[in-house]
Amino acid sequence: MTNSRQLAFIALRDVHKGAYADVALDRVLQKVSLPDNDRRLLTELVYGSVRRQRTLDTLIDQLAKKKSDQQPQDLRTILHLGFYQLRYQERIPASAAVNTTVQLAKENGFSGLTGFVNGLLRQYLRKAGVQGSRGAEEKNSLLLPHSPLPTLHSPLSHFDPLQLPENPVERLGILHSFPDWIIQVWLEQLGLVETEQLCEWMNQSPTIDLRINPLRTSMEEVEAALQSVGILVRRIPHLPQALRFIGNTGSIQKLPGFKEGWWTVQDGSAQLVSHLLNPQPGEVVIDACAAPGGKTTHIAELMADKGKIWACDRTPSRLRKLQENSQRLNLQSIQIYTGDSRHFNQFQNTADRVLLDAPCSGLGTMHRHADARWRQTPASVRELSVLQKELLTHTSTFVKPGGLLVYATCTLHPAENEEVISAFLAESPNWQIESPSGVEILDSAHSTPQGWFKVWPHQQDMDGFFMVRLRKTNNSE
């Protein structure tokens, strides 16, 4: 069956059994050939329903007699799809959203409950007013929890059917669909207004950035090649190799220049990391957690592919991806080394520069990974911070006296960032933070008084990142 909603239901059923959202979606897409519009709808329904899970569950809790966690799992999934379309998909008429959800229930073992599904969704619409409450997030004032809510489709004011608590942590968590602990972490750093802006940013569909390979092509050549097939891109300020796709691209691998190694996909903020490392031709560089290789290949490009890069990782399958990418980009300077960097002793005092792009909770990239917000926990963050400290302590021994180490993560949690660096510096008198001079790309908007860099997505419009440059000051080890 090639109905987008039925396929979304199948993928979501896999997600609720433990599959990663992108894997479950890809599995479904491999089995069917869908027109672009249907493919986009399917993708939106799967990722959107996973992202907005807490909000959708709260709607079921408030409107149905049985709470969401007491509903049969498949029925809960069907209700998620219905409510997601009514609340967040303004191009889908309310009647179509209701009717197709009732049909889903009928076709997936709930023919006896079609009246319940129909009634629940129509109850939502009645409470919202004639056209539903799409756009509710933008108009649901944090300060006025019961204020009337105008919809995008009517000059009249309506109330949002979603009832929100007064407590700001729970309120933001339910409205924007995040666990309370993540909201708390952001509130402590940003305050209420910016936390809400960050939540809204994280719930957008992600953009795709590419990094041109200056050893094979130029920015102008890539722009012209993409324009020739009707693909629009724009340059990203301060990033000399970055272009951002505007609108739909279709299959990335089929675009001009991909097979020829003219460019690779990499978010703008990830590109900043290699510029902070600032590797030079002829140096020895170690990328301690290299796979799948976006930053490794960027380092090679910045070194004009001259010198030696040791790309280390403990996951062979992800290292294969690195190997494929470096071959496609025609890079010769990368040597792959399989294993856990915490256990390598052969690299002691050998590297001019080390990049430690540490495994992390990924809280800066949750717009790309729809289910990450539900998979991470305070306990998993604590475990990761232990791993990060071990990696930093050991990989710092790889650096020659006078050399550099860049520590980076794509998370926005201080326990994995500032606290890791502060603990390391407290135990390592021969290391200090170095503010980069002459690296104009890292404009002052990203830097902090302490000398590290934080990319906040709602401020810089790219993935959330933390990065810091450390200099080894002497050979006292």
C-alpha positions as CSV (number, residue, x, y, z in Angstrom):
1,M,0.0,0.0,0.0
2,T,1.5,3.4,-1.0
3,N,-0.8,5.7,1.0
4,S,1.5,8.2,2.8
5,R,-0.5,8.1,6.1
6,Q,-0.5,4.3,6.2
7,L,3.3,4.2,5.5
8,A,3.7,6.8,8.3
9,F,1.8,4.6,10.6
10,I,4.0,1.6,9.8
11,A,7.2,3.6,10.4
12,L,5.9,5.1,13.6
13,R,4.9,1.6,14.9
14,D,8.6,0.6,14.4
15,V,9.7,3.8,16.2
16,H,7.5,2.9,19.2
17,K,9.1,-0.5,19.3
18,G,12.5,1.1,19.6
19,A,13.7,1.8,16.1
20,Y,15.4,5.1,15.3
21,A,13.0,7.4,13.5
22,D,15.3,7.9,10.4
23,V,16.0,4.2,10.2
24,A,12.3,3.3,10.4
25,L,11.4,5.9,7.8
26,D,14.2,4.8,5.4
27,R,13.0,1.2,5.8
28,V,9.5,2.1,4.6
29,L,10.8,4.4,1.8
30,Q,13.0,1.6,0.4
31,K,10.0,-0.6,-0.2
32,V,7.9,1.8,-2.3
33,S,8.3,4.3,-5.0
34,L,6.5,7.5,-4.1
35,P,5.9,10.8,-5.9
36,D,7.9,13.7,-4.3
37,N,4.8,15.2,-2.7
38,D,3.8,12.0,-1.0
39,R,7.4,11.4,0.1
40,R,7.5,14.8,1.7
41,L,4.2,14.3,3.5
42,L,5.3,10.9,4.8
43,T,8.6,12.3,6.1
44,E,6.8,15.3,7.7
45,L,4.2,13.0,9.4
46,V,6.8,10.6,10.8
47,Y,9.3,13.2,12.1
48,G,6.6,15.6,13.2
49,S,4.7,13.0,15.2
50,V,7.9,11.9,16.9
51,R,9.0,15.4,17.6
52,R,5.6,16.5,19.0
53,Q,4.9,13.3,20.9
54,R,4.6,15.0,24.3
55,T,2.1,17.6,23.0
56,L,0.1,15.0,21.2
57,D,0.0,12.7,24.2
58,T,-1.2,15.6,26.4
59,L,-4.1,16.3,23.9
60,I,-5.1,12.6,24.3
61,D,-4.8,12.8,28.1
62,Q,-7.0,16.0,28.2
63,L,-9.7,15.0,25.6
64,A,-10.1,11.2,26.1
65,K,-11.4,9.3,29.1
66,K,-8.3,7.0,29.0
67,K,-4.8,8.6,29.2
68,S,-2.5,8.2,26.2
69,D,-0.4,5.5,28.0
70,Q,-3.5,3.4,28.6
71,Q,-4.5,3.4,24.9
72,P,-3.4,0.5,22.7
73,Q,-0.1,1.5,21.3
74,D,-1.2,1.3,17.6
75,L,-4.3,3.4,18.4
76,R,-2.2,6.0,20.2
77,T,0.0,6.2,17.0
78,I,-3.1,6.7,14.8
79,L,-4.3,9.5,17.1
80,H,-0.9,11.1,17.0
81,L,-1.1,11.2,13.2
82,G,-4.6,12.8,13.4
83,F,-3.8,15.4,16.0
84,Y,-0.5,16.2,14.3
85,Q,-2.2,17.1,11.0
86,L,-5.0,19.1,12.8
87,R,-2.6,21.1,14.9
88,Y,0.5,21.5,12.7
89,Q,-0.3,21.0,9.1
90,E,-2.1,24.0,7.8
91,R,-2.2,22.8,4.2
92,I,-4.3,19.7,5.1
93,P,-8.0,20.5,5.5
94,A,-9.4,19.5,8.9
95,S,-12.0,17.3,7.2
96,A,-9.2,15.4,5.3
97,A,-7.2,15.0,8.5
98,V,-10.1,13.5,10.4
99,N,-11.4,11.3,7.6
100,T,-8.0,9.8,6.8
101,T,-7.3,9.1,10.5
102,V,-10.7,7.3,10.8
103,Q,-9.8,5.3,7.8
104,L,-6.4,4.4,9.3
105,A,-8.2,3.1,12.4
106,K,-10.5,1.0,10.3
107,E,-7.7,-0.5,8.2
108,N,-5.4,-1.3,11.2
109,G,-7.6,-3.3,13.5
110,F,-9.7,-0.6,15.2
111,S,-12.9,-0.7,13.1
112,G,-14.9,-0.9,16.3
113,L,-13.3,2.4,17.5
114,T,-13.7,4.6,14.4
115,G,-16.5,6.5,16.2
116,F,-14.2,7.2,19.2
117,V,-11.4,8.4,16.8
118,N,-13.8,10.6,14.8
119,G,-15.3,12.0,18.0
120,L,-12.0,12.8,19.7
121,L,-10.6,14.7,16.7
122,R,-13.9,16.6,16.2
123,Q,-13.9,17.5,19.9
124,Y,-10.5,19.1,19.4
125,L,-11.8,21.1,16.4
126,R,-14.9,22.2,18.4
127,K,-12.8,23.4,21.2
128,A,-10.4,25.2,18.8
129,G,-13.1,26.8,16.7
130,V,-14.1,26.1,13.1
131,Q,-10.6,25.8,11.5
132,G,-8.5,24.3,14.3
133,S,-5.6,25.9,16.1
134,R,-2.6,25.7,13.7
135,G,0.1,28.1,14.6
136,A,-0.9,27.8,18.2
137,E,2.8,27.9,19.4
138,E,3.4,31.4,18.0
139,K,0.3,32.8,19.7
140,N,0.1,31.0,23.0
141,S,1.5,33.6,25.3
142,L,3.6,32.3,28.2
143,L,2.4,35.1,30.3
144,L,-1.4,34.6,29.6
145,P,-2.1,30.9,29.8
146,H,-5.8,31.3,29.2
147,S,-5.7,34.1,26.6
148,P,-7.9,33.8,23.5
149,L,-6.0,32.4,20.5
150,P,-6.6,33.6,17.0
151,T,-6.0,31.0,14.3
152,L,-4.3,31.4,10.9
153,H,-7.6,30.7,9.2
154,S,-10.2,33.0,10.8
155,P,-10.5,36.6,11.9
156,L,-12.3,35.4,15.1
157,S,-10.4,34.5,18.2
158,H,-10.4,30.9,19.5
159,F,-9.0,29.1,22.5
160,D,-6.2,26.5,22.1
161,P,-7.7,23.2,23.1
162,L,-4.4,22.3,24.8
163,Q,-4.6,23.3,28.4
164,L,-1.2,24.4,29.8
165,P,0.0,24.5,33.4
166,E,1.3,27.7,35.0
167,N,4.8,26.2,35.8
168,P,7.1,27.5,33.1
169,V,9.2,24.3,32.7
170,E,6.1,22.1,32.3
171,R,4.4,24.7,30.2
172,L,7.2,25.0,27.7
173,G,7.8,21.2,27.8
174,I,4.2,20.4,26.9
175,L,3.7,23.3,24.4
176,H,6.9,22.6,22.4
177,S,7.2,18.9,23.3
178,F,10.5,18.5,25.2
179,P,11.2,16.6,28.4
180,D,11.2,18.9,31.4
181,W,14.9,18.3,32.2
182,I,16.0,19.7,28.8
183,I,13.8,22.8,29.2
184,Q,15.4,23.2,32.7
185,V,19.0,23.0,31.3
186,W,18.2,25.7,28.7
187,L,16.3,28.0,31.1
188,E,19.3,28.1,33.4
189,Q,21.5,29.3,30.5
190,L,19.1,31.4,28.5
191,G,16.1,32.5,30.5
192,L,12.4,32.2,29.5
193,V,12.2,34.2,26.2
194,E,15.3,32.7,24.5
195,T,14.5,29.2,25.7
196,E,11.1,29.4,23.9
197,Q,12.9,30.7,20.8
198,L,15.3,27.8,20.9
199,C,12.4,25.3,21.3
200,E,10.7,26.8,18.3
201,W,13.9,26.6,16.3
202,M,14.4,23.0,17.2
203,N,10.9,22.0,16.0
204,Q,11.5,23.4,12.5
205,S,12.4,21.1,9.6
206,P,16.2,21.1,9.3
207,T,18.1,22.8,6.5
208,I,20.9,21.1,4.6
209,D,24.3,22.8,4.2
210,L,27.1,21.7,2.0
211,R,30.9,22.3,2.1
212,I,32.6,22.8,-1.2
213,N,36.0,21.1,-1.8
214,P,38.4,23.9,-2.8
215,L,40.9,21.3,-4.0
216,R,38.5,20.2,-6.8
217,T,36.3,23.2,-7.5
218,S,35.2,26.7,-6.6
219,M,32.1,28.2,-4.9
220,E,31.1,29.8,-8.2
221,E,31.4,26.6,-10.1
222,V,29.2,24.7,-7.6
223,E,26.6,27.5,-7.5
224,A,26.4,27.5,-11.3
225,A,26.1,23.7,-11.6
226,L,23.3,23.5,-9.0
227,Q,21.5,26.5,-10.6
228,S,21.6,24.7,-14.0
229,V,19.3,22.0,-12.5
230,G,17.1,24.5,-10.7
231,I,18.5,24.0,-7.2
232,L,18.8,27.3,-5.2
233,V,21.5,27.8,-2.7
234,R,22.8,30.8,-0.6
235,R,26.1,31.5,1.0
236,I,26.6,31.4,4.8
237,P,28.3,34.5,6.2
238,H,31.8,34.0,7.6
239,L,32.1,30.4,6.2
240,P,34.2,30.4,3.0
241,Q,33.2,26.9,1.9
242,A,29.5,26.8,2.9
243,L,26.3,26.9,0.9
244,R,22.8,26.3,2.2
245,F,20.1,24.7,0.1
246,I,16.9,26.6,-0.3
247,G,13.8,24.5,-0.8
248,N,13.7,20.9,-1.9
249,T,16.7,19.2,-3.4
250,G,15.5,15.6,-4.2
251,S,18.2,13.0,-3.9
252,I,21.5,14.6,-2.7
253,Q,23.6,11.9,-4.4
254,K,22.1,12.8,-7.8
255,L,23.0,16.5,-7.7
256,P,25.8,17.8,-9.9
257,G,29.2,17.7,-8.4
258,F,28.4,15.1,-5.7
259,K,30.0,12.1,-7.5
260,E,32.9,14.2,-8.7
261,G,33.8,15.1,-5.1
262,W,33.1,18.8,-5.5
263,W,31.3,19.0,-2.2
264,T,30.0,17.1,0.8
265,V,27.1,17.7,3.2
266,Q,28.1,19.3,6.5
267,D,26.3,21.8,8.7
268,G,27.8,25.3,9.0
269,S,28.5,25.0,12.7
270,A,30.4,21.8,12.2
271,Q,32.5,23.6,9.6
272,L,33.5,26.1,12.2
273,V,35.2,23.4,14.3
274,S,37.9,22.7,11.7
275,H,38.5,26.4,11.2
276,L,39.1,26.7,15.0
277,L,41.6,23.9,14.7
278,N,43.2,25.8,11.8
279,P,45.4,22.9,10.5
280,Q,48.4,23.8,8.3
281,P,49.9,21.9,5.3
282,G,52.6,19.4,6.3
283,E,51.4,19.0,9.9
284,V,50.5,15.8,11.8
285,V,46.9,15.9,12.9
286,I,44.9,13.4,14.9
287,D,41.1,13.3,14.7
288,A,40.4,11.2,17.8
289,C,36.6,10.4,17.2
290,A,36.6,10.8,13.4
291,A,33.7,8.8,11.9
292,P,31.7,9.4,9.8
293,G,34.4,11.9,8.7
294,G,32.9,15.3,7.9
295,K,35.5,17.1,10.0
296,T,38.3,14.8,9.0
297,T,37.8,15.5,5.3
298,H,37.5,19.2,6.0
299,I,40.8,19.2,7.9
300,A,42.4,17.5,4.8
301,E,41.0,20.2,2.6
302,L,42.3,23.0,4.8
303,M,45.8,21.4,4.8
304,A,45.7,21.3,1.0
305,D,45.8,17.5,1.4
306,K,49.5,17.8,2.5
307,G,50.6,16.2,5.8
308,K,49.2,13.3,7.7
309,I,45.8,12.9,9.4
310,W,45.2,10.0,11.7
311,A,41.5,9.3,11.7
312,C,40.6,7.2,14.7
313,D,37.3,5.6,15.7
314,R,36.1,2.5,17.3
315,T,33.2,1.8,14.9
316,P,34.3,0.0,11.7
317,S,31.0,0.6,9.9
318,R,31.2,4.3,10.5
319,L,34.9,4.4,9.4
320,R,33.8,2.8,6.1
321,K,31.7,5.9,5.5
322,L,34.7,8.0,6.2
323,Q,36.8,6.0,3.7
324,E,34.1,6.4,1.0
325,N,33.9,10.1,1.6
326,S,37.6,10.7,1.4
327,Q,37.8,8.6,-1.8
328,R,34.9,10.5,-3.4
329,L,36.6,13.8,-2.4
330,N,39.9,12.5,-3.7
331,L,41.9,13.1,-0.5
332,Q,45.1,11.2,0.1
333,S,46.4,12.4,3.5
334,I,43.9,10.5,5.7
335,Q,45.1,7.3,7.4
336,I,42.4,5.3,9.2
337,Y,43.0,3.8,12.6
338,T,40.3,1.5,14.2
339,G,40.0,1.5,18.0
340,D,39.1,3.4,21.1
341,S,41.3,6.6,21.4
342,R,41.3,6.2,25.2
343,H,43.5,3.1,24.8
344,F,46.1,4.4,22.2
345,N,49.6,4.9,23.5
346,Q,51.5,5.0,20.2
347,F,50.5,8.6,19.5
348,Q,52.1,10.2,22.6
349,N,53.6,13.6,21.8
350,T,53.3,13.1,18.0
351,A,50.6,15.5,16.8
352,D,50.8,19.2,16.0
353,R,47.0,19.4,16.5
354,V,44.3,17.1,17.8
355,L,40.6,17.3,17.3
356,L,38.4,15.7,19.9
357,D,34.9,15.9,18.5
358,A,33.6,14.0,21.5
359,P,30.6,11.6,21.6
360,C,27.7,13.6,23.2
361,S,24.0,13.8,23.8
362,G,23.4,15.8,20.6
363,L,21.1,18.3,22.2
364,G,22.2,20.9,19.6
365,T,21.0,18.8,16.7
366,M,17.6,17.6,17.9
367,H,15.9,19.2,14.9
368,R,17.8,16.7,12.7
369,H,17.2,13.7,15.0
370,A,13.5,13.7,15.9
371,D,13.7,11.1,18.6
372,A,16.9,12.3,20.3
373,R,14.9,14.3,22.9
374,W,13.2,11.1,24.1
375,R,16.3,8.9,24.0
376,Q,18.6,11.0,26.1
377,T,18.2,11.3,29.9
378,P,20.1,13.0,32.7
379,A,21.7,9.7,33.5
380,S,22.9,9.2,29.9
381,V,24.4,12.8,30.0
382,R,26.3,11.9,33.2
383,E,27.7,8.8,31.6
384,L,28.7,10.8,28.5
385,S,30.5,13.4,30.6
386,V,32.6,10.7,32.2
387,L,33.5,9.3,28.7
388,Q,34.3,12.9,27.5
389,K,36.7,13.6,30.5
390,E,38.5,10.3,29.9
391,L,38.9,11.0,26.2
392,L,40.1,14.5,26.8
393,T,42.6,13.4,29.5
394,H,44.1,10.7,27.2
395,T,44.0,12.4,23.8
396,S,45.8,15.5,25.3
397,T,48.9,13.3,25.6
398,F,48.9,12.9,21.8
399,V,49.8,16.6,21.4
400,K,53.4,17.8,21.0
401,P,54.7,20.5,23.4
402,G,53.4,23.8,22.1
403,G,50.7,22.0,20.1
404,L,46.9,22.5,20.0
405,L,43.8,20.5,20.9
406,V,40.2,21.5,20.0
407,Y,37.4,20.0,22.0
408,A,34.0,20.1,20.4
409,T,30.5,18.7,20.9
410,C,27.1,19.2,19.2
411,T,25.3,19.5,22.6
412,L,24.2,22.5,24.7
413,H,24.6,20.8,28.1
414,P,27.1,22.4,30.4
415,A,27.9,19.0,32.0
416,E,29.4,17.9,28.6
417,N,31.0,21.2,27.8
418,E,32.1,23.9,30.3
419,E,32.3,21.4,33.2
420,V,34.4,19.0,31.2
421,I,36.9,21.7,30.2
422,S,37.0,23.3,33.7
423,A,37.7,19.9,35.2
424,F,40.5,19.2,32.7
425,L,42.2,22.5,33.2
426,A,42.0,22.2,37.0
427,E,44.0,18.9,36.7
428,S,46.3,20.0,33.8
429,P,48.5,23.0,34.6
430,N,50.4,22.8,31.3
431,W,47.2,23.5,29.3
432,Q,45.4,26.7,28.8
433,I,42.5,28.1,26.7
434,E,43.7,30.0,23.6
435,S,41.5,32.6,21.9
436,P,42.2,32.2,18.2
437,S,43.7,35.2,16.5
438,G,43.5,35.7,12.8
439,V,40.6,33.3,12.4
440,E,38.1,35.8,11.2
441,I,35.5,33.1,10.5
442,L,34.9,32.8,14.2
443,D,33.3,36.2,14.6
444,S,32.9,37.5,18.1
445,A,29.1,36.7,18.2
446,H,30.1,33.1,19.0
447,S,32.8,33.6,21.6
448,T,32.3,33.9,25.4
449,P,34.4,35.7,28.0
450,Q,35.9,32.4,29.1
451,G,37.4,31.9,25.6
452,W,35.2,29.0,24.4
453,F,32.7,29.2,21.6
454,K,29.0,28.4,21.7
455,V,26.7,28.3,18.7
456,W,23.1,28.8,19.9
457,P,20.8,27.7,17.0
458,H,18.1,30.4,17.5
459,Q,20.8,33.1,17.4
460,Q,23.1,31.9,14.6
461,D,20.6,29.7,12.6
462,M,22.8,26.6,12.5
463,D,23.2,23.5,14.7
464,G,24.0,24.0,18.3
465,F,27.8,23.5,19.1
466,F,30.4,24.0,21.8
467,M,34.1,24.3,20.9
468,V,37.3,25.4,22.6
469,R,40.9,25.7,21.6
470,L,43.5,24.5,24.1
471,R,47.3,25.1,23.9
472,K,49.9,22.7,25.5
473,T,52.3,25.2,27.1
474,N,55.2,23.0,28.1
475,N,56.5,19.5,28.3
476,S,56.1,18.8,32.0
477,E,54.3,15.5,31.5
